[in-house]
Amino acid sequence: MKFLINPNRFNHFSNLVLKPLIYLSFITLITGLVYALYLSPNDY
């Protein structure tokens, strides 16, 4: 992880990692909301 000391390399690495993580978190959020609001069983 010593290559992250260089600011330019860190910025490049963070740009590569951050975008997929944002997409993955939104997909997880949407899936959780759909399950919680529409697909969960009714309460009696």
C-alpha positions in Angstrom: 0.0 0.0 0.0 3.0 2.3 -0.2 2.0 3.4 -3.7 -0.9 5.3 -2.0 1.6 7.8 -0.5 1.9 9.6 -3.8 -1.1 11.9 -4.1 -1.5 11.4 -7.9 -1.6 7.7 -7.5 -4.0 7.9 -4.6 -6.4 10.1 -6.6 -6.2 7.7 -9.5 -6.8 4.7 -7.2 -9.7 6.4 -5.4 -11.3 7.3 -8.8 -11.2 3.7 -9.8 -12.5 2.3 -6.5 -15.1 5.0 -5.6 -17.4 4.8 -8.7 -18.1 1.1 -8.4 -18.7 1.4 -4.7 -21.2 4.2 -5.2 -23.1 2.1 -7.8 -23.0 -0.9 -5.5 -24.3 1.1 -2.5 -27.1 2.5 -4.5 -28.1 -0.9 -5.9 -28.0 -2.3 -2.3 -30.1 0.7 -1.0 -32.7 0.3 -3.8 -32.9 -3.5 -3.2 -33.3 -3.0 0.5 -36.0 -0.4 0.1 -38.0 -2.5 -2.3 -37.8 -5.5 0.0 -38.7 -3.5 3.1 -41.6 -1.6 1.5 -43.1 -3.9 -1.0 -42.0 -7.5 -0.6 -42.0 -7.9 3.2 -44.9 -9.9 4.7 -47.9 -8.2 6.1 -48.1 -7.6 9.8 -51.2 -9.0 11.6 
